[in-house]
């Protein structure tokens, strides 16, 4: 990790604000005489440790974000009329250690007339580093970040975002020594706690477009810190796409409107599914317990070249099972298959899917893209 870690605490004054979320101002004192020397020494120490008691707007995530720069969680109103504080911690990537983290945390509190108190904790995290190495962990990581309600970034940028985070793959020049792509991910959550328990709160990231801007800025500053920023920085220009539908309760035999993609009847009344992106680069379907509280299964197709690089080297050189087209591997809790589809490689990641559901998902995608099925022909639905 880099050597620029530190904790920064800024303003405790602000305005009231609403926060959103499937997926401070210090006082500067002028000192004279010998006291001025003490102040200068203290300031030198804060520069070394990256703690910042200044009145100027604070910056976070290696200089990528600045207070009062747009999203609610960075504004003064997020500090809720002075009943809160914002802190930042970070370790920047370096050419010698090209991994890094940063986090912005907001803590607010309210007391009520009956003596009860509610506290809210908002946490926004950014991670810079290669995709996980173990095969099963990488399959889950890819499904978690590219599936669900994730939207492809516009302008050909190799990444996705949703209302609570996103991921963007950096250029090959930033790859790890073993060839794994380096990725910048943004995740967030908020928790409200009071005497009767805890519940999910609202983060205040400002929606997918705002998340995309935060992610791109962090990626550009991370590449610069790691020394692999040669070439044009990532730039967000075009509007974001929107999903045509939200998560739906399980109400039919065909999940995500894919023929043959079904769920067990025993838990059918407690499920909801999310149709994600459906284009030539990406298609996903996620099935969860209601309110997203538990994974049931995921299906994902990735054909965008740089996103597909996340799965390089994991499909081997043999078919995953007799009669299947392409190369891949089937395990108890996941399956990964890569095959040519309409003139370019497409990779399928399927978590906790039975063989029949794997066939149903791959059949639907290959038919939509206009390429040959992956599963053995005699298993295709009539």
Secondary structure, DSSP 8 states (H G I E B T S, - for coil): --S---EEEE----------------------THHHHHHHHHHHHHHHHT----SS--EETTTTEETTSSSGGGSGGGG-TTSEEEEEEEE---SSS--EEEEEEEEEEEE-TTS-EEEEEEEEEEEEEE--SSHHHHHHHHHHHHSTT-EE-STT-SEEEETTEEEEE--GGG--TTS--EEEEEEEEEEEEETTEEEE------SHHHHHHHHHHHHHHHHHHHT---S------S-----S---EE--SSSGGG-TT----GGGGGGEEEEEEEESSSEEEEEEEEGGG-SEEEEEEEE-SHHHHGGGTTSSTTS-SSTT--SEEEE-SSEEEEEEEETTEEEEEEEES--HHHHHHHHHHHHHHHT---SS-GGGS--
